[in-house]
Amino acid sequence: RRQSITTAIRLLLGHLRQAGLIAPPRTASLPQTEAQQWLLRYQDYLEKVQGLAPRTGQGYLFFATRLLETLSQQGRIEWANFTADKITAFLLAEVAPRKGSGPRGPATALRSFLRFLVSQGRLSAGLELAIPPMRQWSQSALPQRLQENEIRQLLTSCSSQTAVGKRNYA
């Protein structure tokens, strides 16, 4: 519910700004660090080139920020740290606590960010392949076992008078 209200307010503010009824938002100051500058460029790329919804873009930026924080020192990006091993280790640490389809989000976001950096000439082509595909198998969990009373009900439903009933009971 909060998400739909936030979206409605954002759309209303955009409409009021377009109509000139309220002032446009204050422009943020220029990014201070190299990492912030790259994140700003990536955000612009997600919005204008990829056409992602704002919420999806925020999720992608979250993981891009965490990656840069991990591989940077005091906002200065250490491009030599962008190796397949370090990126894979970072991804595995991010997806370890996630269950179900959770691991796919960070993998998709990081793959997108690496593709962006490759397209900008900052990383060598093919590094985005360091992100392994995150498989999600349907019905991968073991079924829960039946309770004793459920087993009794199941067995009593089988007819011992017919061959099919005897087979089902077995």
PATITOR-298288 format. One line per 5 residues: their letters; for each residue x negated, y negated, z of N, C-alpha, C. Coordinates in steps of 0.1 Angstrom, whole numbers, plus 5000, padded with zeros to 4 digits. Each point is the difference from the previous one (the first is absolute). Layout:
PATITOR-298288
a> X,Y,Z,X,Y,Z,X,Y,Z  ...
***
This chain:
PATITOR-298288
rrqsi> 4992,5012,5000,5008,4988,5000,4991,4987,5000  4990,5001,5008,4991,4988,5001,4993,4998,4986  4997,5010,4993,4994,4999,4987,5009,4993,4990  5013,5004,5000,5009,4993,4991,5003,4986,5003  5000,4997,5013,5002,4986,5005,4987,4991,4995
ttair> 4988,5006,5002,4988,4993,4997,5000,4997,4985  5004,5010,4992,5000,4999,4985,5010,4989,4996  5012,5000,5007,5010,4990,4996,4996,4986,5004  4993,4999,5011,4995,4986,5004,4989,4996,4990  4991,5009,4996,4990,4996,4991,5006,4996,4987
lllgh> 5010,5007,4995,5007,4996,4987,5007,4987,5002  5007,4997,5011,5006,4988,5002,4990,4988,5001  4989,5002,5007,4990,4989,5000,4995,4997,4986  4997,5011,4992,4996,4998,4987,5009,4992,4991  5013,5003,5002,5011,4993,4992,5000,4985,5005
lrqag> 5000,4998,5013,5000,4986,5005,4988,4992,4996  4989,5006,4999,4988,4993,4996,5001,4997,4985  5005,5009,4992,5002,4998,4986,5009,4988,4997  5011,4999,5008,5009,4990,4999,4995,4987,5005  4989,5000,5007,4994,4987,5005,5006,4996,5013
liapp> 5008,5009,5007,5006,4996,5012,4991,5001,5012  4990,5008,4999,4990,5001,5011,4986,5000,4994  4990,4996,5008,4987,4999,4995,4993,5013,4997  4992,5001,4991,4993,5013,4997,4991,5003,5012  4996,5013,5002,4992,5003,5011,4986,4994,4999
rtasl> 4994,4997,5011,4986,4994,5000,4991,5010,4994  4991,4995,4992,4990,5009,4993,4990,5004,5011  4996,5012,5000,4990,5005,5009,4987,4995,4996  4991,4999,5010,4987,4995,4997,4992,5011,4992  4990,4996,4993,4993,5010,4992,4994,5010,5009
pqtea> 4999,5013,4995,4994,5010,5008,4986,4997,5004  4996,5004,5012,4987,4997,5005,4989,5010,4996  5004,5012,5000,4990,5011,4997,5001,5006,4987  4990,5007,4995,5001,5006,4987,5011,5011,5000  5001,5007,5011,5011,5010,5001,5013,4994,4999
qqwll> 5003,4989,5006,5013,4993,4999,5002,4995,4986  4990,4995,4993,5001,4996,4986,5005,5012,4991  4993,5011,5002,5004,5012,4992,5014,5005,5004  5004,4999,5012,5014,5004,5004,5010,4990,4994  4997,4988,4999,5009,4990,4994,5001,5003,4985
ryqdy> 4989,5003,4993,5000,5003,4986,5008,5013,4998  4999,5010,5009,5007,5013,4999,5015,4997,5002  5003,4992,5009,5015,4997,5002,5006,4993,4988  4992,4991,4994,5005,4994,4988,5002,5010,4989  4990,5009,4998,5001,5011,4991,5012,5009,5002
lekvq> 5003,5003,5012,5011,5009,5003,5014,4993,4997  5000,4987,5002,5013,4993,4998,5002,4997,4985  4989,4995,4993,5002,4995,4987,4997,5010,4989  4991,5010,5002,4996,5009,4990,5008,5013,5002  5000,5005,5013,5007,5013,5002,5015,4998,5003
glapr> 5004,4988,5004,5014,4997,5002,5006,5008,5012  4992,5002,5010,5004,5008,5012,5009,4991,5008  5010,5007,5007,5008,4993,5009,4992,4995,5012  5004,4989,5006,4992,4995,5011,4996,5010,5011  5010,5008,5004,4997,5009,5011,4990,5011,4995
tgqgy> 5001,5005,4988,4990,5009,4995,4987,4994,5000  4999,4988,4995,4987,4992,4999,4994,4999,5014  5008,4997,5010,4995,4999,5013,4994,5013,5005  5006,5011,4997,4995,5013,5004,4986,5002,4993  5000,4997,4987,4987,5002,4993,4989,4991,5006
lffat> 5004,4988,5003,4990,4990,5006,4995,5005,5013  5009,5006,5008,4996,5005,5013,4989,5010,4999  5001,5009,4991,4989,5010,4999,4988,4995,4993  5001,4990,4991,4989,4994,4994,4992,4992,5010  5007,4993,5009,4994,4992,5011,4992,5009,5009
rllet> 5006,5012,5004,4994,5009,5009,4987,5006,4993  5001,5003,4987,4988,5005,4993,4989,4989,5000  5003,4988,4997,4990,4989,5000,4994,4998,5013  5009,5001,5011,4995,4998,5013,4990,5011,5004  5003,5012,4995,4991,5011,5003,4986,4999,4993
lsqqg> 5001,4996,4987,4988,5000,4992,4993,4986,4999  5005,4990,5008,4994,4987,5000,4994,4997,5013  4992,4989,5000,4994,4996,5013,5003,4985,5001  5008,4996,5010,5003,4986,5002,5006,4993,4988  5009,5007,4993,5006,4994,4988,4992,5001,4987
riewa> 4988,5003,5001,4991,5002,4988,5001,5014,4996  5004,5002,4987,5002,5013,4995,4986,5006,4996  4998,5012,5005,4988,5008,4997,5004,5009,4988  4999,4996,4988,5004,5008,4988,4993,5013,5000  4988,5001,5005,4993,5013,5000,5006,5010,5009
nftad> 5008,4996,5009,5008,5009,5009,5011,5007,4993  5004,4995,4988,5011,5006,4993,4996,5013,4993  4998,5010,5007,4996,5013,4994,5012,5010,5001  5000,5010,4992,5011,5010,5000,5001,5006,5014  4988,5003,5006,5001,5007,5014,5006,4991,5010
kitaf> 4996,4987,5000,5006,4991,5011,5014,4997,4997  5004,4999,4988,5014,4997,4997,5009,5012,5003  4995,5012,4997,5007,5012,5004,5001,5002,5015  4990,4997,5007,5000,5001,5014,5010,4990,5006  5000,4988,4995,5009,4990,5005,5015,5005,4997
llaev> 5002,5005,4988,5014,5004,4997,5004,5012,5009  4991,5010,5002,5004,5011,5009,5003,4995,5014  4992,4991,5005,5003,4994,5014,5013,4993,5000  5004,4994,4989,5013,4992,5000,5012,5010,4999  4998,5011,4993,5012,5009,4998,5001,5011,5010
aprkg> 4990,5002,5008,5000,5010,5010,5012,5000,5009  5004,4988,5006,5011,5000,5009,5014,5000,4993  5000,5000,4987,5013,4998,4993,5005,5014,4996  5013,5001,5000,5007,5013,4997,5009,4998,4988  5005,5011,4994,5009,4999,4989,4994,4993,4988
sgprg> 5008,4990,4995,4995,4993,4988,4991,4988,5005  4997,4999,5012,4992,4989,5005,4986,4999,4994  4993,5011,4998,4987,4999,4994,4999,4994,4986  5011,5001,4993,5000,4995,4986,4999,4985,4999  5006,4992,5010,5000,4986,4999,4986,4994,5000
patal> 4992,5004,5010,4986,4994,5001,4992,5004,4987  5002,5012,4996,4992,5005,4988,5004,4992,4988  5013,4997,4998,5004,4992,4988,4995,4986,5001  5001,4994,5012,4996,4987,5002,4985,4998,4998  4992,5009,5005,4985,4999,4998,4996,5003,4986
rsflr> 5007,5009,4993,4997,5002,4986,5003,4988,4992  5011,4993,5003,5004,4987,4993,4989,4990,5003  4996,4999,5012,4990,4989,5003,4986,5003,4993  4996,5013,5000,4988,5003,4993,5001,4998,4985  5012,5003,4994,5001,4997,4986,4999,4985,4997
flvsq> 5006,4992,5009,4999,4986,4999,4985,4995,5000  4993,5005,5010,4986,4997,5001,4992,5004,4988  5003,5012,4994,4994,5004,4988,5003,4991,4988  5013,4996,5000,5004,4991,4989,4993,4986,5001  4997,4996,5012,4993,4988,5002,4985,5001,4998
grlsa> 4995,5012,4998,4985,5002,4998,4992,5001,5012  5007,5001,5012,4992,5001,5012,4996,5014,5004  5007,5010,4995,4997,5014,5002,4998,5007,4987  4993,5011,5000,4998,5007,4987,5012,5009,4998  5003,5001,4987,5012,5008,4996,4999,5014,5005
glela> 5011,5006,5004,5000,5013,5005,5000,5002,5015  4997,4989,5007,4999,5001,5015,5014,5002,5005  5011,4995,4993,5013,5002,5005,5004,5015,5001  4992,5008,4993,5003,5014,5000,4995,5007,5013  4993,4992,5008,4996,5005,5013,5012,5003,5009
ippmr> 5012,4994,4997,5012,5001,5008,5006,5013,4995  5000,5011,5009,5006,5012,4995,5015,4999,5000  5007,5008,4991,5014,4999,5000,5006,5006,5013  5010,4994,5005,5006,5005,5013,5013,5008,4996  4999,5013,5001,5011,5008,4996,5010,5001,5011
qwsqs> 5013,5001,4996,5010,5001,5010,5009,5012,4995  4998,5011,5007,5008,5012,4996,5013,5000,5006  5010,5003,4992,5014,5001,5006,5001,5013,5008  5007,4999,5011,5002,5011,5008,4987,5007,5005  4990,4991,5003,4987,5006,5003,4999,5004,5015
alpqr> 5010,4996,5008,5000,5004,5014,5006,5014,5001  4996,5007,5010,5006,5013,5003,5014,4998,5005  5009,5009,4997,5014,4998,5005,5000,5003,5015  5009,4994,5007,5001,5002,5014,5006,5014,5002  4996,5006,5011,5005,5014,5003,5015,4999,5005
lqene> 5007,5011,4998,5013,5001,5005,5000,5003,5015  5011,4995,5007,5001,5003,5014,5006,5014,5001  4999,5006,5012,5005,5014,5002,5015,5001,4997  5008,4990,5005,5014,5001,4997,5003,4999,4985  4992,4992,4993,5002,4999,4985,4996,5014,4993
irqll> 4990,5006,5005,4996,5013,4995,5012,5010,5002  5005,5001,5012,5011,5009,5003,5012,4997,4991  5004,4988,4998,5011,4996,4992,4997,5005,4985  4988,4998,4996,4997,5004,4986,5001,5015,4999  4995,5008,5010,5000,5014,4999,5014,5006,5001
tscss> 5009,4994,5008,5013,5004,5001,5009,4997,4988  4995,4991,4992,5008,4996,4988,4998,5010,4989  4989,5009,5001,4997,5010,4990,5009,5013,5002  5006,5004,4990,5009,5012,5001,4991,5013,4999  5002,5009,5010,4992,5012,4999,5007,5011,4992
qtavg> 5012,4996,4995,5008,5010,4992,4996,5001,4985  4993,4990,4995,4997,5000,4986,4985,5000,4998  4995,5004,4989,4986,5000,4997,4994,4986,5000  5008,4990,4995,4995,4986,5000,4999,4995,5014  5010,5004,5008,4999,4995,5014,4989,5006,5008
krnya> 4997,5013,4997,4988,5007,5007,4987,4993,4995  4999,4997,4987,4988,4993,4995,4999,4987,5007  5011,4992,5000,4999,4987,5007,4996,5001,5014  5005,5010,5007,4997,5002,5014,4985,5003,5002  4995,5008,4990,4985,5004,5001,4992,4987,4998
***
